[in-house]
Amino acid sequence: MTDVKTAINPLFLREEELRQGVELLFFAYRDFTAEPDAILAEYGFGRAHHRVIYFVGRNPAMTVSDLLDILRITKQSLSRVLGQLVREGFVVQRPGSRDRRQRLLELTIKGVELERRLTERQRVLFAKAYRDAGAEAVEGFRKVMLGLIAPEDRSRFPVKR
């Protein structure tokens, strides 16, 4: 059996290797979002709706300001998407207990069900890929992904022990 480490190109910073990384990310994202996109289309929603549902689901009672920080979209864009999700009963907004000007966001039962449906296949894809790659590769992937995101967002992902 061939040692896997000898098969890996040590010149991983060459142009071709870097371009392949970009292409892998494009293909992975396409396949990662395909099924959720089809589900979202049933509701007349897009990927912005998915991101709002996902992050509100992961962070119950998050503020609109915190959501804007994560998504890095304009207030106007968020207002359109969030307004639709609220009107259609997927998200509720309530004032903050300390600061009544704050708007805290939470998924409704309907929103929780949609978030689960959207994320279920993605979790399966990650579980299979992680299982096939092994723990060392998963940690390497995590390092690469952290290296791709903005430095100020890296603290959202504490070091795993």
ZADO-1210 file (C-alpha; in nm, 4 decimals, padded with zeros to 6 digits):
<atoms>
<atom x="00.0000" y="00.0000" z="00.0000" code="MET" pos="1"/>
<atom x="00.1289" y="00.3465" z="-00.0894" code="THR" pos="2"/>
<atom x="00.2017" y="00.5845" z="00.1956" code="ASP" pos="3"/>
<atom x="-00.0564" y="00.8633" z="00.1604" code="VAL" pos="4"/>
<atom x="00.1934" y="01.1271" z="00.2699" code="LYS" pos="5"/>
<atom x="00.4250" y="01.0515" z="-00.0238" code="THR" pos="6"/>
<atom x="00.1369" y="01.0945" z="-00.2711" code="ALA" pos="7"/>
<atom x="00.0652" y="01.4510" z="-00.1568" code="ILE" pos="8"/>
<atom x="00.2378" y="01.7217" z="-00.3575" code="ASN" pos="9"/>
<atom x="00.4755" y="01.9067" z="-00.1226" code="PRO" pos="10"/>
<atom x="00.4516" y="02.2068" z="-00.3545" code="LEU" pos="11"/>
<atom x="00.0980" y="02.2879" z="-00.2419" code="PHE" pos="12"/>
<atom x="00.1413" y="02.6624" z="-00.2936" code="LEU" pos="13"/>
<atom x="00.1927" y="02.6314" z="-00.6678" code="ARG" pos="14"/>
<atom x="-00.0581" y="02.8052" z="-00.8944" code="GLU" pos="15"/>
<atom x="-00.2255" y="02.4812" z="-01.0042" code="GLU" pos="16"/>
<atom x="-00.2707" y="02.3598" z="-00.6474" code="GLU" pos="17"/>
<atom x="-00.4179" y="02.6945" z="-00.5404" code="LEU" pos="18"/>
<atom x="-00.6566" y="02.7006" z="-00.8370" code="ARG" pos="19"/>
<atom x="-00.7644" y="02.3466" z="-00.7591" code="GLN" pos="20"/>
<atom x="-00.8442" y="02.4572" z="-00.4027" code="GLY" pos="21"/>
<atom x="-01.0629" y="02.7372" z="-00.5386" code="VAL" pos="22"/>
<atom x="-01.2402" y="02.4957" z="-00.7729" code="GLU" pos="23"/>
<atom x="-01.2912" y="02.2392" z="-00.4975" code="LEU" pos="24"/>
<atom x="-01.4541" y="02.5091" z="-00.2860" code="LEU" pos="25"/>
<atom x="-01.6840" y="02.6106" z="-00.5739" code="PHE" pos="26"/>
<atom x="-01.7908" y="02.2506" z="-00.6435" code="PHE" pos="27"/>
<atom x="-01.8318" y="02.1686" z="-00.2745" code="ALA" pos="28"/>
<atom x="-02.0464" y="02.4789" z="-00.2184" code="TYR" pos="29"/>
<atom x="-02.2598" y="02.3981" z="-00.5238" code="ARG" pos="30"/>
<atom x="-02.3289" y="02.0461" z="-00.4003" code="ASP" pos="31"/>
<atom x="-02.3610" y="02.1535" z="-00.0365" code="PHE" pos="32"/>
<atom x="-02.6344" y="02.4055" z="-00.1236" code="THR" pos="33"/>
<atom x="-02.8207" y="02.2126" z="-00.3963" code="ALA" pos="34"/>
<atom x="-03.0786" y="02.0373" z="-00.1786" code="GLU" pos="35"/>
<atom x="-03.1394" y="02.3325" z="00.0551" code="PRO" pos="36"/>
<atom x="-03.1841" y="02.5562" z="-00.2518" code="ASP" pos="37"/>
<atom x="-03.4583" y="02.3255" z="-00.3790" code="ALA" pos="38"/>
<atom x="-03.6309" y="02.3295" z="-00.0386" code="ILE" pos="39"/>
<atom x="-03.6019" y="02.7088" z="-00.0160" code="LEU" pos="40"/>
<atom x="-03.7568" y="02.7427" z="-00.3632" code="ALA" pos="41"/>
<atom x="-04.0713" y="02.5670" z="-00.2331" code="GLU" pos="42"/>
<atom x="-04.1202" y="02.8682" z="-00.0037" code="TYR" pos="43"/>
<atom x="-04.0043" y="03.1349" z="-00.2478" code="GLY" pos="44"/>
<atom x="-03.6926" y="03.1840" z="-00.0338" code="PHE" pos="45"/>
<atom x="-03.3264" y="03.2183" z="-00.1291" code="GLY" pos="46"/>
<atom x="-02.9890" y="03.1617" z="00.0341" code="ARG" pos="47"/>
<atom x="-03.0168" y="03.4817" z="00.2384" code="ALA" pos="48"/>
<atom x="-03.3271" y="03.3352" z="00.4042" code="HIS" pos="49"/>
<atom x="-03.1333" y="03.0157" z="00.4733" code="HIS" pos="50"/>
<atom x="-02.8488" y="03.2045" z="00.6401" code="ARG" pos="51"/>
<atom x="-03.0897" y="03.4001" z="00.8611" code="VAL" pos="52"/>
<atom x="-03.2788" y="03.0848" z="00.9607" code="ILE" pos="53"/>
<atom x="-02.9556" y="02.8981" z="01.0285" code="TYR" pos="54"/>
<atom x="-02.7873" y="03.1615" z="01.2438" code="PHE" pos="55"/>
<atom x="-03.1011" y="03.2569" z="01.4359" code="VAL" pos="56"/>
<atom x="-03.1536" y="02.8848" z="01.5019" code="GLY" pos="57"/>
<atom x="-02.7969" y="02.8476" z="01.6273" code="ARG" pos="58"/>
<atom x="-02.8178" y="03.1631" z="01.8409" code="ASN" pos="59"/>
<atom x="-03.1651" y="03.1960" z="01.9943" code="PRO" pos="60"/>
<atom x="-03.2411" y="03.5474" z="02.1195" code="ALA" pos="61"/>
<atom x="-02.9657" y="03.6990" z="01.9071" code="MET" pos="62"/>
<atom x="-02.9960" y="04.0659" z="01.8256" code="THR" pos="63"/>
<atom x="-03.0504" y="04.2033" z="01.4783" code="VAL" pos="64"/>
<atom x="-02.7167" y="04.3817" z="01.5204" code="SER" pos="65"/>
<atom x="-02.5377" y="04.0528" z="01.5922" code="ASP" pos="66"/>
<atom x="-02.7000" y="03.8957" z="01.2869" code="LEU" pos="67"/>
<atom x="-02.5876" y="04.1889" z="01.0716" code="LEU" pos="68"/>
<atom x="-02.2316" y="04.1398" z="01.2019" code="ASP" pos="69"/>
<atom x="-02.2352" y="03.7735" z="01.1019" code="ILE" pos="70"/>
<atom x="-02.4006" y="03.8129" z="00.7623" code="LEU" pos="71"/>
<atom x="-02.2284" y="04.1368" z="00.6630" code="ARG" pos="72"/>
<atom x="-02.5240" y="04.2551" z="00.4614" code="ILE" pos="73"/>
<atom x="-02.7000" y="04.5896" z="00.4661" code="THR" pos="74"/>
<atom x="-02.9820" y="04.6646" z="00.7082" code="LYS" pos="75"/>
<atom x="-03.2059" y="04.7085" z="00.4058" code="GLN" pos="76"/>
<atom x="-03.1249" y="04.3594" z="00.2726" code="SER" pos="77"/>
<atom x="-03.1742" y="04.2005" z="00.6127" code="LEU" pos="78"/>
<atom x="-03.4961" y="04.3922" z="00.6666" code="SER" pos="79"/>
<atom x="-03.6455" y="04.2537" z="00.3463" code="ARG" pos="80"/>
<atom x="-03.5502" y="03.8915" z="00.4242" code="VAL" pos="81"/>
<atom x="-03.6274" y="03.9093" z="00.7957" code="LEU" pos="82"/>
<atom x="-03.9579" y="04.0851" z="00.7340" code="GLY" pos="83"/>
<atom x="-04.0684" y="03.8033" z="00.5059" code="GLN" pos="84"/>
<atom x="-03.9605" y="03.5365" z="00.7561" code="LEU" pos="85"/>
<atom x="-04.1509" y="03.7155" z="01.0354" code="VAL" pos="86"/>
<atom x="-04.4641" y="03.7672" z="00.8225" code="ARG" pos="87"/>
<atom x="-04.4674" y="03.4031" z="00.7198" code="GLU" pos="88"/>
<atom x="-04.4219" y="03.2782" z="01.0764" code="GLY" pos="89"/>
<atom x="-04.0683" y="03.1388" z="01.0711" code="PHE" pos="90"/>
<atom x="-03.9059" y="03.3980" z="01.2993" code="VAL" pos="91"/>
<atom x="-04.0349" y="03.6091" z="01.5869" code="VAL" pos="92"/>
<atom x="-03.8887" y="03.9385" z="01.7059" code="GLN" pos="93"/>
<atom x="-03.9260" y="04.0637" z="02.0584" code="ARG" pos="94"/>
<atom x="-03.7809" y="04.3605" z="02.2410" code="PRO" pos="95"/>
<atom x="-03.4805" y="04.3066" z="02.4676" code="GLY" pos="96"/>
<atom x="-03.5455" y="04.2820" z="02.8410" code="SER" pos="97"/>
<atom x="-03.2779" y="04.5410" z="02.9305" code="ARG" pos="98"/>
<atom x="-03.2891" y="04.7561" z="02.6201" code="ASP" pos="99"/>
<atom x="-03.6351" y="04.7732" z="02.4636" code="ARG" pos="100"/>
<atom x="-03.4801" y="04.9106" z="02.1428" code="ARG" pos="101"/>
<atom x="-03.3042" y="04.5812" z="02.0828" code="GLN" pos="102"/>
<atom x="-03.4849" y="04.3291" z="01.8689" code="ARG" pos="103"/>
<atom x="-03.4169" y="03.9713" z="01.9740" code="LEU" pos="104"/>
<atom x="-03.4734" y="03.7013" z="01.7149" code="LEU" pos="105"/>
<atom x="-03.5894" y="03.3439" z="01.7594" code="GLU" pos="106"/>
<atom x="-03.7212" y="03.0728" z="01.5342" code="LEU" pos="107"/>
<atom x="-04.0806" y="02.9652" z="01.5724" code="THR" pos="108"/>
<atom x="-04.1675" y="02.5947" z="01.5706" code="ILE" pos="109"/>
<atom x="-04.2241" y="02.6335" z="01.1966" code="LYS" pos="110"/>
<atom x="-03.8791" y="02.7951" z="01.1663" code="GLY" pos="111"/>
<atom x="-03.7118" y="02.5201" z="01.3702" code="VAL" pos="112"/>
<atom x="-03.8679" y="02.2574" z="01.1430" code="GLU" pos="113"/>
<atom x="-03.7476" y="02.4373" z="00.8288" code="LEU" pos="114"/>
<atom x="-03.3968" y="02.4860" z="00.9724" code="GLU" pos="115"/>
<atom x="-03.3787" y="02.1144" z="01.0548" code="ARG" pos="116"/>
<atom x="-03.4971" y="02.0226" z="00.7070" code="ARG" pos="117"/>
<atom x="-03.2449" y="02.2557" z="00.5406" code="LEU" pos="118"/>
<atom x="-02.9522" y="02.1432" z="00.7537" code="THR" pos="119"/>
<atom x="-03.0225" y="01.7711" z="00.7753" code="GLU" pos="120"/>
<atom x="-02.8685" y="01.6775" z="00.4390" code="ARG" pos="121"/>
<atom x="-02.5759" y="01.9122" z="00.4952" code="GLN" pos="122"/>
<atom x="-02.4994" y="01.7444" z="00.8269" code="ARG" pos="123"/>
<atom x="-02.5109" y="01.4044" z="00.6543" code="VAL" pos="124"/>
<atom x="-02.2675" y="01.5279" z="00.3870" code="LEU" pos="125"/>
<atom x="-02.0281" y="01.6580" z="00.6520" code="PHE" pos="126"/>
<atom x="-02.0538" y="01.3423" z="00.8623" code="ALA" pos="127"/>
<atom x="-01.9698" y="01.1207" z="00.5633" code="LYS" pos="128"/>
<atom x="-01.6852" y="01.3432" z="00.4461" code="ALA" pos="129"/>
<atom x="-01.5431" y="01.3672" z="00.7989" code="TYR" pos="130"/>
<atom x="-01.5720" y="00.9917" z="00.8528" code="ARG" pos="131"/>
<atom x="-01.4056" y="00.9166" z="00.5179" code="ASP" pos="132"/>
<atom x="-01.1240" y="01.1690" z="00.5739" code="ALA" pos="133"/>
<atom x="-01.0428" y="01.0877" z="00.9360" code="GLY" pos="134"/>
<atom x="-00.9722" y="01.3018" z="01.2397" code="ALA" pos="135"/>
<atom x="-00.6370" y="01.4399" z="01.1234" code="GLU" pos="136"/>
<atom x="-00.7831" y="01.5553" z="00.7911" code="ALA" pos="137"/>
<atom x="-01.0840" y="01.7086" z="00.9671" code="VAL" pos="138"/>
<atom x="-00.8524" y="01.9140" z="01.1863" code="GLU" pos="139"/>
<atom x="-00.6556" y="02.0186" z="00.8774" code="GLY" pos="140"/>
<atom x="-00.9790" y="02.1199" z="00.7042" code="PHE" pos="141"/>
<atom x="-01.0782" y="02.3241" z="01.0085" code="ARG" pos="142"/>
<atom x="-00.7435" y="02.5047" z="00.9988" code="LYS" pos="143"/>
<atom x="-00.7794" y="02.5796" z="00.6279" code="VAL" pos="144"/>
<atom x="-01.1340" y="02.7104" z="00.6719" code="MET" pos="145"/>
<atom x="-01.0272" y="02.9288" z="00.9652" code="LEU" pos="146"/>
<atom x="-00.7506" y="03.0630" z="00.7463" code="GLY" pos="147"/>
<atom x="-01.0040" y="03.1605" z="00.4797" code="LEU" pos="148"/>
<atom x="-01.2351" y="03.3597" z="00.7064" code="ILE" pos="149"/>
<atom x="-01.1733" y="03.7132" z="00.8279" code="ALA" pos="150"/>
<atom x="-00.9468" y="03.7291" z="01.1353" code="PRO" pos="151"/>
<atom x="-01.2143" y="03.9057" z="01.3432" code="GLU" pos="152"/>
<atom x="-01.4512" y="03.6100" z="01.2946" code="ASP" pos="153"/>
<atom x="-01.2040" y="03.3399" z="01.3965" code="ARG" pos="154"/>
<atom x="-01.2797" y="03.3907" z="01.7652" code="SER" pos="155"/>
<atom x="-01.6299" y="03.2519" z="01.6972" code="ARG" pos="156"/>
<atom x="-01.4619" y="02.9120" z="01.6651" code="PHE" pos="157"/>
<atom x="-01.2749" y="02.8279" z="01.9843" code="PRO" pos="158"/>
<atom x="-00.9842" y="02.5846" z="01.9679" code="VAL" pos="159"/>
<atom x="-01.1034" y="02.2251" z="02.0090" code="LYS" pos="160"/>
<atom x="-00.9324" y="02.0186" z="02.2759" code="ARG" pos="161"/>
</atoms>
